[in-house]
Amino acid sequence: MKTEFEGTSGQVAYTDEGACNNQSPSPEAALPAYSRDYHNDPAANNPISLKFAENMELSTRARIDYTFRVFAAIYGYHVVEPDSPESSVCCIYGGSPSQDSNSRTIHLPSRYRSRAHTGSSTQPLARLRYANEDFYLFHGIDEHTGNPDWLGEIFEWISSSHESAISERDPEGRISYADTIFARQQISPRKPHATMLMAWFENYLRRGNAVEALPKPPSPVPGIEHIVICSHDVDFYYTNTFSALFRLLKNLVISFRLYRSWEYFSDNYRMILEPLGGRRVGDYLPALLSALRLHDTQSTLFVVSRKAHRRDPNYRLEEIAPHLTSALQKGFSVALHASYESVVERKELQTEVMRLREVLGKGPAGSRQHWLRFDTHEKLFEAVETARLTYDSSLGFAETPGFRNGSSFAFPPYDFKNERPYDFLEIPLVLMDGNLEAASRRLAEPPQEIADAVLRESRSWSWGGIALLWHNPMEPLSVPSKINRVFWSCAAKQREHKEKWMSAEQFLKLCLTRYQNAGLMKEARIDA
């Protein structure tokens, strides 16, 4: 029996299990057909395909097909039709291996079941030890093979489905870290759980169950082993003496009530007289751009285009437009910092995109929510897609650094309403000055050690595509000086780790082909 359905890429895939050639009983025997040299072939584009066992639900097929393509994008596979003679390995999701299975055929466990709105953040996950690492599984282990449903597990992480049942919101209207699966089940957010599952899956494709290993995916950029998207949200900027004094006085209160930091108090206290003496406290962009260029680093500046709420920044876009134009001329990029009410109340993200294009003469390629504020993933993602943006970078925690979606890589979010991937990338925000300060204060850990740990995990498991955010690393206006020192310390280690900090637009131009080879991001727009 052969049944066809519409896959996430718009291509037709088939459930006929007998379509592959060259028979052999195990993945180990098939190794020569698809083994790759990761060092000499960093963008192998190895053809790979996926098909499904009979009677699989259409929604499950769409979700697993999407996950398979994200995996292929990260590991450099080229996704082809199941019957294609090009395919070096053909994965079958579901069913059971038969005696006449093919050498290029690998059967995968299919334990995935929709968990939407069923208390996903509170239902205990199963812990399993593999290759000296702990894995946390939503759907457990296949009783016949002892393997997890890799694709189903990865989908749970990157689709944000484990947050779908959380109904409570914090005072700012966001999902609180305290209500997430990390806090409730004491799972470390500093481990990229989805990335680790991908490494396990890749090892199974290469070696079966013969050897426990977690191979790292090859970088799409020769000579660069890890990519960080450097970014700065412009939440305060010098516009006049009064606004600078008001900010400094406000920071004195924050130093006692929130940070409890003598360093922060003394830094801001010393600066109070400077605006009266003519110094433009908070006029930091020219100095920042020069300092970043010394580190051979470019970044993305996220700016609010329309002030509509008291929690929006103090400036009007026209007041800082000359600095933004200068940044664009120097190769930096400017993106939208969507205002406080842009998604939750007003739904005006598209209007704010148009406003930025009107003032700068160039539209933004991406956005990040001010205060990381959104109430539901669906509302945020629909707004980003409606605004025809190519990326978003709002998925991070305000309270702690880490991998909110378990991913140390960029990925297109999943659209549950239409059972397909969105046509933009989510660049995970894994580290920022605010959540680093909060975590360091709460856990009594040195902030440099926390930052090093998060970046080390990303480097260990992937080639990156993660975002780092420091609002103003030039002055202690957003966070204490010791937090700003962490930024420059990490920036100075790029060469040591064969790492490159770049703007989001640079990342897209270098890496978009990876996603397109996997059948994702077909309508991506880099130059807005």
C-alpha positions as CSV (number, residue, x, y, z in Angstrom):
1,M,0.0,0.0,0.0
2,K,1.3,3.5,-0.9
3,T,-0.2,6.7,0.5
4,E,0.9,10.2,-0.3
5,F,0.7,13.4,1.8
6,E,1.8,16.9,1.6
7,G,5.1,17.3,3.6
8,T,6.3,20.5,5.3
9,S,8.3,21.5,2.2
10,G,5.4,21.1,-0.2
11,Q,7.0,18.0,-1.7
12,V,5.2,14.7,-1.9
13,A,6.6,11.9,0.3
14,Y,5.4,8.3,0.4
15,T,4.9,5.7,3.1
16,D,5.9,2.7,1.0
17,E,8.6,0.9,3.1
18,G,10.0,-1.1,0.2
19,A,11.3,1.6,-2.0
20,C,15.0,1.6,-1.1
21,N,17.6,-0.6,-2.7
22,N,20.6,-2.7,-1.7
23,Q,19.5,-4.8,1.2
24,S,21.2,-5.4,4.6
25,P,19.8,-5.9,8.1
26,S,21.5,-3.1,10.1
27,P,22.7,0.5,10.2
28,E,26.2,-0.8,11.0
29,A,26.3,-2.7,7.7
30,A,25.2,0.3,5.8
31,L,28.0,2.6,7.2
32,P,30.1,2.8,4.0
33,A,27.1,4.1,2.1
34,Y,26.8,7.3,4.1
35,S,29.8,7.8,6.3
36,R,31.3,11.3,6.0
37,D,34.6,12.9,6.6
38,Y,33.6,15.9,8.8
39,H,36.9,17.6,8.6
40,N,37.4,17.5,4.8
41,D,33.8,17.9,3.8
42,P,32.3,20.6,6.1
43,A,29.2,21.1,3.9
44,A,28.8,17.6,2.6
45,N,25.1,17.9,1.5
46,N,24.8,14.2,1.8
47,P,21.5,13.1,0.3
48,I,19.1,11.7,2.9
49,S,15.4,10.9,2.9
50,L,12.5,10.1,5.2
51,K,9.4,8.1,4.8
52,F,6.7,6.9,7.2
53,A,5.1,3.6,8.2
54,E,1.5,3.1,7.1
55,N,-1.4,4.7,9.1
56,M,0.7,7.5,10.5
57,E,-1.4,10.6,11.4
58,L,-1.0,13.5,9.0
59,S,-0.1,15.9,11.8
60,T,2.6,13.5,13.1
61,R,4.0,13.1,9.7
62,A,4.2,16.9,9.2
63,R,5.9,17.5,12.6
64,I,8.4,14.7,12.2
65,D,9.2,15.7,8.6
66,Y,9.9,19.2,9.9
67,T,12.1,18.0,12.6
68,F,14.0,15.7,10.2
69,R,14.7,18.7,7.9
70,V,15.9,20.9,10.8
71,F,18.3,18.0,11.8
72,A,19.5,17.8,8.2
73,A,20.1,21.5,8.1
74,I,22.3,21.5,11.1
75,Y,24.3,18.4,10.1
76,G,24.6,19.4,6.4
77,Y,22.4,16.8,4.8
78,H,20.5,17.5,1.6
79,V,16.9,16.2,1.9
80,V,15.7,14.3,-1.2
81,E,12.6,12.3,-2.1
82,P,12.3,8.8,-0.5
83,D,12.5,7.0,-3.8
84,S,15.4,9.1,-5.1
85,P,18.5,7.0,-6.2
86,E,20.6,9.8,-4.8
87,S,19.6,9.0,-1.2
88,S,22.6,7.6,0.8
89,V,20.3,6.7,3.7
90,C,16.6,6.3,3.9
91,C,15.0,6.7,7.3
92,I,11.6,5.0,8.0
93,Y,9.7,6.5,10.9
94,G,7.6,3.9,12.6
95,G,6.8,0.3,11.7
96,S,9.3,-2.5,12.4
97,P,12.4,-3.8,10.6
98,S,11.8,-6.7,8.3
99,Q,14.0,-9.5,7.0
100,D,14.2,-7.9,3.5
101,S,15.0,-4.4,4.8
102,N,17.5,-2.5,2.7
103,S,21.1,-1.5,3.4
104,R,20.2,2.1,3.0
105,T,17.1,1.8,5.2
106,I,17.1,2.6,8.9
107,H,14.0,2.2,11.0
108,L,13.4,4.8,13.7
109,P,11.2,4.4,16.8
110,S,7.9,6.3,16.6
111,R,6.7,7.1,20.1
112,Y,5.7,10.7,19.6
113,R,2.1,11.7,20.6
114,S,0.8,15.2,20.8
115,R,1.2,16.7,24.2
116,A,-0.4,20.1,23.5
117,H,-2.3,21.5,26.5
118,T,-1.8,18.3,28.6
119,G,0.5,19.7,31.3
120,S,3.7,19.1,29.5
121,S,5.7,21.2,31.9
122,T,4.7,19.1,34.9
123,Q,4.6,15.5,33.5
124,P,7.9,13.9,34.6
125,L,10.5,13.3,31.9
126,A,12.4,10.0,31.8
127,R,16.2,10.4,32.4
128,L,18.6,8.2,30.4
129,R,22.4,8.1,30.5
130,Y,24.1,7.8,27.1
131,A,27.7,8.6,26.2
132,N,28.3,9.9,29.7
133,E,25.5,12.5,29.3
134,D,22.0,12.8,30.8
135,F,19.1,12.9,28.4
136,Y,15.6,13.8,29.4
137,L,12.9,12.2,27.3
138,F,9.2,13.1,26.9
139,H,8.2,9.8,25.3
140,G,10.6,7.3,26.9
141,I,12.4,4.4,25.3
142,D,11.3,2.0,22.6
143,E,10.9,-1.4,24.3
144,H,12.2,-3.4,21.3
145,T,15.3,-1.4,20.5
146,G,16.1,0.5,23.6
147,N,16.3,3.7,21.6
148,P,14.4,6.9,22.0
149,D,12.2,8.5,19.4
150,W,14.9,11.0,18.5
151,L,12.8,13.0,16.0
152,G,9.8,13.1,18.3
153,E,12.0,14.2,21.3
154,I,13.7,16.9,19.3
155,F,10.4,18.2,18.1
156,E,9.1,18.6,21.7
157,W,12.1,20.9,22.4
158,I,12.3,23.1,19.3
159,S,8.5,23.5,18.8
160,S,8.0,24.9,22.4
161,S,5.2,22.4,22.9
162,H,6.4,21.8,26.5
163,E,5.4,25.4,27.2
164,S,1.9,25.2,25.6
165,A,0.1,24.1,28.8
166,I,1.5,26.9,30.9
167,S,-1.4,29.3,31.6
168,E,0.2,31.6,34.3
169,R,2.1,34.7,33.2
170,D,4.5,36.9,35.2
171,P,3.7,40.6,36.0
172,E,5.1,41.6,32.5
173,G,2.7,39.1,30.8
174,R,5.4,36.6,29.9
175,I,5.8,32.9,30.7
176,S,7.9,32.8,33.9
177,Y,11.0,30.6,34.1
178,A,9.6,29.3,37.4
179,D,6.7,27.7,35.5
180,T,8.9,26.0,32.8
181,I,10.0,22.4,32.6
182,F,13.5,23.4,33.7
183,A,12.4,24.9,37.0
184,R,9.7,22.4,37.8
185,Q,11.8,19.3,37.0
186,Q,15.2,20.7,37.9
187,I,16.6,20.3,34.5
188,S,19.6,22.5,33.6
189,P,18.8,25.1,31.0
190,R,22.6,25.4,30.3
191,K,22.5,22.1,28.4
192,P,21.3,22.2,24.8
193,H,19.0,19.2,25.1
194,A,17.7,19.2,21.5
195,T,21.2,19.6,20.1
196,M,22.5,16.6,22.2
197,L,19.6,14.5,20.9
198,M,20.6,15.4,17.3
199,A,24.1,14.3,18.1
200,W,22.8,10.9,19.4
201,F,20.6,10.5,16.3
202,E,23.6,11.3,14.0
203,N,25.7,8.7,15.8
204,Y,22.9,6.1,15.2
205,L,22.8,7.0,11.5
206,R,26.6,6.5,11.3
207,R,27.2,3.6,13.7
208,G,23.9,2.2,14.9
209,N,24.2,1.1,18.5
210,A,27.7,-0.2,18.1
211,V,29.5,2.8,19.8
212,E,28.1,5.4,22.2
213,A,29.2,8.8,20.8
214,L,27.9,12.3,20.2
215,P,29.4,13.7,17.0
216,K,29.4,17.4,16.5
217,P,27.9,18.7,13.2
218,P,30.2,20.3,10.6
219,S,30.3,24.1,10.4
220,P,29.0,25.6,7.1
221,V,31.8,28.2,7.2
222,P,35.4,27.0,6.6
223,G,37.7,28.0,9.4
224,I,35.0,28.9,11.8
225,E,33.9,26.3,14.3
226,H,31.3,28.3,16.3
227,I,29.1,31.3,15.3
228,V,27.6,33.8,17.8
229,I,25.2,36.5,16.7
230,C,26.3,39.6,18.7
231,S,23.5,42.0,19.4
232,H,22.6,45.2,21.4
233,D,19.1,46.3,22.3
234,V,19.1,50.1,22.4
235,D,16.9,50.5,25.5
236,F,18.3,53.9,26.6
237,Y,20.1,56.6,24.7
238,Y,21.3,60.1,25.4
239,T,18.8,62.7,24.1
240,N,19.3,65.5,26.6
241,T,20.8,66.3,30.0
242,F,17.5,65.8,31.9
243,S,17.0,62.2,30.5
244,A,20.5,61.2,31.4
245,L,20.2,62.5,35.0
246,F,16.8,60.8,35.4
247,R,18.3,57.5,34.3
248,L,21.2,57.8,36.7
249,L,19.0,58.6,39.6
250,K,16.7,55.7,38.7
251,N,19.8,53.4,38.6
252,L,20.7,54.5,42.2
253,V,17.3,53.2,43.4
254,I,17.8,50.0,41.3
255,S,21.2,49.4,42.8
256,F,19.6,48.9,46.2
257,R,16.2,47.5,45.4
258,L,17.2,45.0,42.7
259,Y,20.9,44.5,42.2
260,R,22.0,45.2,45.8
261,S,25.3,46.2,44.2
262,W,27.6,48.7,45.7
263,E,29.6,48.8,42.5
264,Y,26.5,49.7,40.5
265,F,25.6,52.4,43.0
266,S,29.0,53.9,43.1
267,D,29.4,53.8,39.3
268,N,26.2,55.6,38.7
269,Y,26.7,58.0,41.6
270,R,30.1,59.1,40.1
271,M,28.4,59.8,36.7
272,I,25.6,62.0,38.1
273,L,27.7,65.2,37.7
274,E,29.0,64.3,34.3
275,P,25.9,65.4,32.3
276,L,26.0,68.8,34.0
277,G,29.6,69.1,32.9
278,G,28.6,68.4,29.3
279,R,29.3,64.7,29.0
280,R,26.7,62.9,27.0
281,V,26.2,59.9,29.3
282,G,24.5,57.1,27.3
283,D,25.8,58.3,23.9
284,Y,27.7,55.1,23.4
285,L,27.1,53.8,19.9
286,P,30.2,55.4,18.2
287,A,32.5,54.1,20.9
288,L,30.8,50.7,20.8
289,L,31.2,50.3,17.1
290,S,34.9,51.3,17.2
291,A,35.5,48.8,20.1
292,L,33.8,46.0,18.3
293,R,35.8,46.6,15.2
294,L,39.0,46.1,17.2
295,H,37.7,42.6,18.0
296,D,36.9,42.1,14.3
297,T,33.2,41.9,15.3
298,Q,30.1,43.2,13.8
299,S,26.7,43.2,15.5
300,T,23.0,43.8,15.1
301,L,21.5,46.9,16.8
302,F,17.8,46.4,17.8
303,V,16.0,49.7,18.0
304,V,12.4,50.7,18.9
305,S,10.8,52.5,16.1
306,R,7.8,53.9,18.0
307,K,7.4,54.8,21.6
308,A,3.9,54.0,22.9
309,H,4.4,52.8,26.5
310,R,6.2,54.1,29.6
311,R,8.4,51.0,29.4
312,D,9.6,51.8,25.9
313,P,12.9,53.5,25.5
314,N,13.3,57.2,26.1
315,Y,14.4,58.2,22.6
316,R,12.5,58.9,19.3
317,L,13.9,57.0,16.3
318,E,14.8,60.2,14.5
319,E,17.0,61.3,17.4
320,I,19.4,58.3,17.0
321,A,18.9,57.8,13.2
322,P,22.3,59.4,12.4
323,H,24.1,56.8,14.6
324,L,22.1,54.0,13.0
325,T,22.9,55.2,9.5
326,S,26.6,55.3,10.4
327,A,26.4,51.8,11.8
328,L,24.9,50.5,8.5
329,Q,27.6,52.2,6.5
330,K,30.2,50.4,8.6
331,G,28.7,47.0,8.0
332,F,26.6,46.6,11.1
333,S,22.9,45.8,10.9
334,V,19.9,47.4,12.4
335,A,16.8,45.4,13.4
336,L,13.5,46.1,15.1
337,H,13.2,46.1,18.8
338,A,9.5,45.6,18.9
339,S,7.8,47.9,21.4
340,Y,6.4,46.7,24.8
341,E,2.8,46.4,23.5
342,S,3.6,45.5,19.9
343,V,2.4,41.8,20.1
344,V,0.4,41.3,23.3
345,E,-2.0,44.3,23.1
346,R,-1.6,46.2,19.9
347,K,-0.5,43.6,17.3
348,E,1.4,46.4,15.4
349,L,4.7,44.7,14.6
350,Q,4.2,45.2,10.9
351,T,3.5,48.9,11.4
352,E,6.7,49.3,13.4
353,V,8.7,47.5,10.7
354,M,7.3,50.1,8.2
355,R,8.3,52.9,10.5
356,L,11.9,51.8,10.7
357,R,12.1,51.5,6.9
358,E,10.6,55.0,6.5
359,V,13.2,56.6,8.8
360,L,16.3,54.6,7.7
361,G,15.4,53.9,4.1
362,K,16.1,50.2,4.7
363,G,13.7,47.7,6.3
364,P,14.9,45.4,9.1
365,A,15.4,41.7,8.4
366,G,14.5,40.7,11.9
367,S,13.2,41.6,15.3
368,R,13.3,41.0,19.1
369,Q,10.6,41.8,21.6
370,H,11.3,44.6,24.1
371,W,11.6,43.0,27.5
372,L,11.3,39.7,25.6
373,R,7.6,40.3,26.0
374,F,5.1,38.0,24.4
375,D,2.3,36.0,25.9
376,T,2.0,33.1,23.5
377,H,4.4,31.7,20.9
378,E,1.7,31.5,18.3
379,K,0.9,35.2,18.6
380,L,4.5,36.1,18.4
381,F,5.3,33.9,15.4
382,E,2.2,35.0,13.5
383,A,3.2,38.6,14.0
384,V,6.8,38.0,12.7
385,E,5.5,36.1,9.7
386,T,2.9,38.8,8.9
387,A,5.6,41.4,9.1
388,R,7.6,39.4,6.5
389,L,10.7,39.2,8.6
390,T,13.5,36.7,8.1
391,Y,14.4,36.1,11.7
392,D,13.3,36.7,15.3
393,S,15.4,36.5,18.4
394,S,13.0,36.6,21.3
395,L,13.2,33.1,22.7
396,G,15.3,33.4,25.8
397,F,14.8,33.8,29.5
398,A,14.8,37.1,31.3
399,E,15.8,35.4,34.5
400,T,18.7,33.1,33.5
401,P,21.0,32.3,30.7
402,G,20.4,29.0,28.8
403,F,18.8,27.2,25.9
404,R,15.1,27.8,26.2
405,N,14.3,25.5,23.3
406,G,17.1,23.1,24.0
407,S,18.8,24.3,20.9
408,S,22.3,25.8,20.4
409,F,21.3,26.5,16.7
410,A,18.8,28.6,14.8
411,F,15.7,27.0,13.5
412,P,12.4,27.9,11.9
413,P,9.6,27.7,14.5
414,Y,6.7,25.3,13.9
415,D,3.2,26.5,13.0
416,F,0.7,24.2,14.7
417,K,-2.3,25.8,13.2
418,N,-1.2,25.0,9.6
419,E,1.1,22.0,10.5
420,R,4.2,23.5,8.7
421,P,7.4,25.4,9.6
422,Y,7.3,29.1,9.5
423,D,9.4,30.7,6.9
424,F,11.7,32.6,9.2
425,L,14.5,31.6,11.6
426,E,14.4,31.8,15.4
427,I,17.8,32.7,16.7
428,P,17.9,31.5,20.3
429,L,18.9,34.2,22.8
430,V,21.0,32.2,25.2
431,L,23.0,34.8,27.1
432,M,22.4,38.5,27.9
433,D,23.6,41.0,30.5
434,G,20.3,41.1,32.4
435,N,19.8,37.4,32.9
436,L,23.5,36.9,33.6
437,E,23.3,39.4,36.4
438,A,20.1,37.9,37.8
439,A,21.5,34.3,37.7
440,S,24.8,35.3,39.3
441,R,23.1,37.2,42.1
442,R,20.5,34.4,42.7
443,L,22.9,31.5,42.5
444,A,26.0,33.2,44.0
445,E,28.1,32.2,41.0
446,P,30.7,34.4,39.3
447,P,29.1,35.8,36.2
448,Q,32.2,35.0,34.0
449,E,31.9,31.3,35.0
450,I,28.2,31.2,34.0
451,A,28.8,32.9,30.7
452,D,31.8,30.6,29.9
453,A,29.7,27.5,30.8
454,V,26.9,28.5,28.4
455,L,29.2,29.3,25.5
456,R,31.2,26.2,26.2
457,E,28.1,24.0,25.9
458,S,27.2,25.5,22.6
459,R,30.7,25.1,21.2
460,S,30.8,21.5,22.4
461,W,27.7,20.4,20.6
462,S,27.2,22.6,17.6
463,W,28.5,25.2,15.2
464,G,26.3,27.8,16.8
465,G,23.8,30.2,15.5
466,I,22.9,31.5,18.9
467,A,22.4,35.1,20.0
468,L,24.2,37.0,22.8
469,L,22.8,40.4,24.0
470,W,24.5,43.2,25.8
471,H,22.5,46.5,26.0
472,N,25.4,48.9,26.6
473,P,28.7,47.2,27.3
474,M,30.5,50.6,27.3
475,E,28.9,52.1,30.4
476,P,27.3,50.6,33.6
477,L,23.9,52.0,32.8
478,S,22.1,48.7,32.3
479,V,24.1,46.4,34.5
480,P,27.0,46.7,36.9
481,S,30.5,47.0,35.4
482,K,31.5,43.5,36.3
483,I,28.8,42.2,34.0
484,N,30.0,44.4,31.2
485,R,33.5,43.1,31.7
486,V,32.2,39.6,30.9
487,F,31.2,40.7,27.5
488,W,34.6,42.0,26.6
489,S,36.3,39.0,28.1
490,C,34.2,36.6,26.0
491,A,34.7,38.7,22.9
492,A,38.5,38.5,23.3
493,K,38.4,34.7,23.2
494,Q,37.0,34.3,19.7
495,R,40.3,33.4,18.1
496,E,41.1,30.9,20.9
497,H,37.9,29.0,20.1
498,K,37.9,29.5,16.3
499,E,34.7,31.4,17.0
500,K,33.2,34.3,15.1
501,W,30.9,37.0,16.4
502,M,28.8,38.5,13.7
503,S,25.5,40.3,12.9
504,A,22.3,38.3,12.2
505,E,22.4,39.4,8.6
506,Q,26.0,38.1,8.2
507,F,24.9,34.8,9.7
508,L,22.0,34.5,7.3
509,K,24.1,35.1,4.2
510,L,26.7,32.5,5.3
511,C,24.3,29.8,6.6
512,L,20.9,30.1,4.9
513,T,21.9,27.5,2.2
514,R,22.1,24.9,4.9
515,Y,18.4,25.3,5.7
516,Q,17.3,25.6,2.0
517,N,19.2,22.3,1.2
518,A,17.0,20.7,3.8
519,G,13.8,22.1,2.2
520,L,13.3,25.0,4.7
521,M,13.3,28.8,4.4
522,K,12.5,28.7,0.7
523,E,11.1,32.2,0.7
524,A,13.7,33.7,3.0
525,R,14.4,37.5,2.5
526,I,17.9,38.6,3.6
527,D,17.9,42.1,2.1
528,A,14.8,43.8,3.2
